[in-house]
Amino acid sequence: MKNPPLLLCDEPTGALDTETGIQVLELLRSITDAGDRTIVVVTHNSAIAKIANRVIELKDGGITGTELNASPLHPQDVAW
């Protein structure tokens, strides 16, 4: 599929240096901002959550919290 409505990204910055990780997050953000796409990022890096529109926390197979982020950070503003 060239234009899937949903992208599932498992640890997209996990093995990357900070600069490359920021570039990946900027790309994902630009895809989302272009419209009609949902991106789900699964990560252990809680700092990345600050760029998300919505954060869903999981523990032991269950949802432990949800949060809507009215003012997501730009990826360059995330403190790694």
GUDRENLO-255635 format. One line per 8 residues: number of its first residue (from 1); their letters; for each residue x, y, z of N, C-alpha, C, O. Coordinates in steps of 0.02 Angstrom, whole numbers, plus 50000, padded with zeros to 5 digits. Example, Ala and Ser with C-alpha at 12.3 -4.5 7.8 and 13.67 -1.06 7.14 Angstrom:
residues 2
1) as) 50660 49716 50390 50615 49775 50390 50660 49835 50390 50712 49834 50423  50642 49888 50354 50684 49947 50357 50645 50002 50394 50670 50057 50402 $
***
This chain:
residues 80
1) mknpplll) 50042 49941 50000 50000 50000 50000 50044 50062 50000 50092 50066 50039  50029 50107 49958 50069 50168 49955 50046 50222 50003 50086 50262 50026  49982 50223 50018 49955 50274 50062 49910 50243 50115 49849 50254 50114  49937 50205 50161 49894 50172 50211 49864 50224 50259 49897 50273 50275  49803 50212 50280 49771 50259 50327 49800 50252 50398 49790 50297 50440  49834 50197 50412 49861 50184 50478 49932 50158 50473 49946 50111 50435  49978 50189 50510 50047 50166 50514 50060 50144 50585 50047 50181 50633  50086 50083 50594 50105 50057 50659 50181 50058 50663 50213 50024 50623 $
9) cdeptgal) 50208 50095 50710 50281 50104 50715 50305 50079 50783 50290 50109 50834  50340 50023 50783 50365 49993 50845 50436 50016 50857 50482 49997 50821  50446 50057 50908 50511 50085 50927 50548 50116 50866 50603 50095 50850  50517 50164 50832 50548 50192 50772 50613 50229 50784 50652 50241 50737  50627 50248 50847 50689 50284 50862 50734 50243 50907 50786 50267 50929  50715 50181 50921 50749 50140 50972 50824 50131 50962 50862 50133 51011  50847 50120 50901 50918 50107 50889 50952 50164 50852 51003 50154 50818  50924 50224 50858 50950 50281 50820 50984 50331 50866 50968 50336 50926 $
17) dtetgiqv) 51031 50368 50838 51060 50424 50875 51008 50479 50879 50958 50478 50842  51019 50527 50922 50970 50580 50934 50951 50618 50871 50892 50628 50858  51000 50638 50831 50986 50677 50771 50942 50639 50722 50894 50666 50695  50959 50576 50710 50919 50536 50664 50850 50521 50693 50801 50521 50656  50846 50510 50758 50782 50500 50790 50736 50560 50781 50676 50552 50768  50763 50619 50788 50724 50680 50778 50699 50684 50706 50642 50703 50694  50741 50666 50658 50721 50667 50588 50664 50619 50575 50617 50635 50538  50667 50560 50605 50613 50510 50597 50548 50537 50627 50495 50532 50596 $
25) lellrsit) 50553 50566 50687 50493 50593 50719 50464 50652 50680 50403 50660 50677  50507 50693 50651 50483 50749 50610 50446 50722 50548 50394 50750 50528  50473 50669 50518 50439 50639 50460 50371 50611 50480 50322 50622 50445  50368 50575 50536 50304 50548 50558 50255 50604 50573 50196 50598 50556  50278 50657 50605 50234 50714 50620 50209 50746 50556 50150 50764 50552  50252 50754 50506 50231 50786 50444 50178 50743 50407 50133 50770 50376  50185 50676 50411 50135 50632 50381 50068 50641 50416 50016 50645 50383  50069 50644 50481 50007 50654 50520 49976 50722 50505 49916 50728 50495 $
33) dagdrtiv) 50018 50774 50503 49993 50842 50492 49963 50851 50422 49921 50895 50412  49986 50810 50375 49959 50815 50306 49887 50792 50303 49851 50808 50255  49864 50755 50353 49794 50737 50359 49777 50666 50339 49813 50633 50302  49720 50644 50364 49691 50579 50348 49736 50519 50361 49730 50468 50327  49781 50524 50409 49824 50468 50428 49829 50465 50504 49830 50516 50538  49831 50405 50528 49842 50394 50599 49908 50357 50606 49920 50308 50570  49949 50380 50651 50012 50345 50665 50012 50325 50738 50001 50365 50783  50025 50261 50749 50031 50234 50817 50105 50219 50827 50135 50179 50791 $
41) vvthnsai) 50134 50251 50877 50204 50240 50894 50207 50204 50961 50180 50228 51011  50239 50147 50961 50249 50109 51023 50321 50120 51044 50367 50109 51005  50331 50143 51106 50398 50158 51128 50404 50152 51204 50354 50157 51240  50464 50141 51227 50479 50143 51298 50505 50212 51318 50513 50227 51377  50519 50254 51268 50546 50321 51279 50489 50369 51294 50457 50394 51248  50476 50382 51357 50419 50425 51376 50427 50497 51352 50377 50533 51347  50488 50519 51337 50498 50587 51311 50463 50596 51244 50439 50651 51228  50461 50543 51204 50429 50547 51138 50354 50561 51145 50325 50590 51100 $
49) akianrvi) 50324 50540 51199 50252 50549 51209 50233 50623 51205 50176 50639 51188  50279 50667 51220 50263 50739 51221 50249 50767 51151 50223 50823 51146  50266 50730 51098 50251 50754 51031 50184 50728 51005 50161 50748 50952  50154 50682 51042 50093 50648 51020 50031 50690 51034 50029 50729 51081  49980 50679 50993 49915 50710 51005 49878 50674 51060 49840 50704 51098  49889 50608 51064 49856 50567 51115 49906 50515 51139 49943 50486 51099  49907 50504 51204 49953 50455 51234 49910 50404 51271 49867 50421 51311  49924 50340 51256 49890 50285 51291 49945 50244 51324 49989 50217 51291 $
57) elkdggit) 49941 50240 51390 49992 50202 51428 49966 50132 51442 49908 50122 51460  50011 50084 51433 49994 50014 51444 50040 49983 51496 50099 50002 51502  50014 49936 51534 50054 49898 51581 50022 49831 51591 49961 49826 51602  50062 49779 51587 50037 49710 51598 49976 49694 51554 49930 49661 51576  49977 49718 51492 49924 49702 51445 49861 49743 51451 49812 49730 51416  49861 49794 51494 49801 49835 51502 49816 49909 51497 49874 49930 51506  49766 49948 51483 49773 50020 51479 49772 50049 51549 49726 50037 51588  49825 50087 51566 49829 50117 51633 49815 50192 51632 49807 50223 51684 $
65) gtelnasp) 49813 50221 51572 49799 50292 51568 49795 50316 51497 49825 50287 51452  49757 50369 51487 49753 50401 51422 49757 50477 51433 49735 50502 51484  49785 50510 51385 49793 50583 51391 49790 50615 51322 49822 50592 51275  49750 50667 51316 49750 50707 51255 49799 50764 51266 49799 50797 51318  49841 50776 51217 49892 50827 51221 49871 50885 51177 49877 50882 51116  49848 50939 51207 49823 50997 51169 49880 51035 51135 49868 51069 51085  49941 51029 51162 49998 51066 51133 50058 51020 51125 50106 51024 51164  50056 50976 51075 50113 50931 51065 50177 50970 51049 50175 51020 51014 $
73) lhpqdvaw) 50232 50945 51074 50297 50976 51060 50320 50959 50990 50299 50908 50961  50362 51002 50962 50396 50986 50900 50451 50935 50917 50481 50941 50971  50465 50887 50874 50517 50838 50890 50584 50868 50912 50618 50838 50953  50603 50925 50885 50667 50956 50905 50665 50982 50977 50718 50995 51006  50606 50991 51004 50599 51017 51072 50595 50963 51125 50590 50978 51185  50598 50900 51104 50596 50845 51152 50664 50839 51186 50716 50837 51153  50664 50834 51252 50726 50825 51290 50741 50750 51293 50707 50713 51329  50790 50728 51255 50807 50657 51251 50848 50639 51312 50868 50582 51319 $
***
